């Protein structure tokens, strides 16, 4: 699949809608399956440094409570999965700390966050869904900007 195909398929052709819903805090309006599918498509197409920058931008838009909730969930999940991710284990609710943590997990096992926070999993945690939606939206926006 080419980068163009990925961009065209993101959000089932509704990338702007996903971005708008993320930016306005309407995370629940995006179906879990769409977040999972879109994240999987985008996360594998973006270079590591851009992934971490997209994550930072996404975490900056979440509330401090959402970031705290996500940090705790990430720590628990990486420990349960025995992921070698010291940065994730020490993550705080700071956007930079969280971006480094998810970047480390993504570099270690690219599909792990998608699996850890998949529907039926932690998507019952709104902060996890918001974080993955945000990373997807910010990364996709970067990919789109890069091809214009």
C-alpha positions in Angstrom: 0.0 0.0 0.0 1.4 3.4 -1.0 1.5 6.4 1.3 -1.2 8.0 -0.9 -3.4 4.9 -0.4 -2.9 5.2 3.3 -3.8 8.9 3.4 -6.9 8.2 1.3 -8.1 5.4 3.5 -7.4 7.1 6.9 -10.7 7.6 8.7 -12.5 6.0 5.8 -11.8 9.1 3.8 -12.7 11.4 6.6 -9.4 12.6 7.9 -10.6 16.1 8.5 -13.6 14.8 10.4 -11.2 12.8 12.7 -9.0 15.8 13.2 -12.0 18.0 14.0 -13.4 15.5 16.5 -10.0 15.1 18.2 -9.4 18.9 18.3 -12.9 19.5 19.8 -12.6 16.8 22.4 -15.3 14.6 20.8 -13.3 11.4 21.0 -16.3 9.2 21.6 -17.8 10.3 18.3 -15.1 8.3 16.4 -15.7 4.5 16.4 -13.1 2.4 18.2 -12.6 0.3 15.1 -11.8 3.4 13.1 -9.3 4.6 15.6 -7.6 1.2 15.7 -7.5 0.8 11.9 -6.3 4.4 11.2 -3.7 4.3 13.9 -2.3 1.0 12.5 -2.1 2.5 9.0 -0.5 5.8 10.1 1.9 4.6 12.8 3.7 2.3 10.4 4.2 5.0 7.8 5.7 7.8 9.8 9.4 8.1 10.8 10.1 7.7 14.5 11.0 11.3 15.1 7.7 12.5 13.5 5.8 9.8 15.4 7.1 11.2 18.7 6.4 14.8 17.6 2.8 13.9 16.6 2.5 12.1 20.0 3.7 15.3 21.8 1.2 17.4 19.9 -1.6 15.0 20.7 -0.7 14.8 24.4 -0.5 18.6 24.6 -4.2 18.8 23.6 -5.4 16.3 26.2 -6.4 17.4 29.7 -3.9 16.8 32.6 -6.4 14.2 33.9 -6.4 12.4 30.6 -2.6 12.4 30.4 -2.3 11.1 34.0 -4.8 8.4 33.3 -3.0 7.4 30.1 0.4 7.4 31.8 -0.9 5.0 34.5 -2.5 2.7 31.9 0.7 2.7 29.8 2.8 1.8 32.8 0.4 -1.1 33.7 0.2 -2.4 30.2 3.9 -2.4 29.5 4.6 -4.1 32.8 1.9 -6.8 32.1 3.2 -7.3 28.6 6.8 -7.4 29.9 7.9 -4.8 27.4 11.4 -3.5 27.8 10.5 0.2 28.0 12.1 2.0 30.9 10.8 5.4 29.7 7.2 4.1 29.6 7.6 2.7 33.1 8.8 6.1 34.4 6.4 8.2 32.3 4.7 11.2 33.9 1.7 13.1 32.7 4.0 15.7 31.0 3.3 15.7 27.2 7.1 15.3 26.4 7.5 12.4 28.8 4.4 10.6 27.4 5.6 11.2 23.8 9.0 9.7 24.7 7.3 6.8 26.4 5.0 5.9 23.5 7.8 6.5 21.1 10.0 4.0 23.0 7.1 1.4 23.0 6.5 2.1 19.3 10.1 1.6 18.4 10.4 -1.6 20.5 7.2 -3.2 19.0 5.4 -1.0 16.5 2.0 -2.6 16.8 2.0 -3.0 20.6 0.1 0.2 21.4 -2.5 -0.7 18.9 -2.8 -4.1 20.5 -2.7 -2.8 24.1 -5.4 -0.3 23.5 -7.5 -2.2 21.0 -11.3 -2.4 21.2 -12.3 -4.8 23.9 -9.2 -3.8 25.7 -8.4 -0.4 27.1 -10.7 1.5 24.8 -13.1 1.3 27.7 -10.5 3.9 29.0 -11.5 7.2 27.3 -8.0 8.6 27.8 -6.3 5.8 25.9 -8.7 6.2 23.0 -8.2 10.0 23.0 -4.4 9.5 23.0 -4.4 7.0 20.1 -6.9 9.1 18.2 -4.7 12.2 18.8 -1.5 10.5 17.7 -3.3 9.2 14.6 -4.7 12.7 13.8 -1.5 14.6 14.4 0.6 12.0 12.5 -1.8 11.9 9.6 -1.8 15.7 9.5 2.0 15.6 9.2 1.8 13.0 6.4 -0.7 15.1 4.6 1.4 18.2 5.0 4.4 16.4 3.7 2.8 15.6 0.4 1.2 18.9 -0.4 
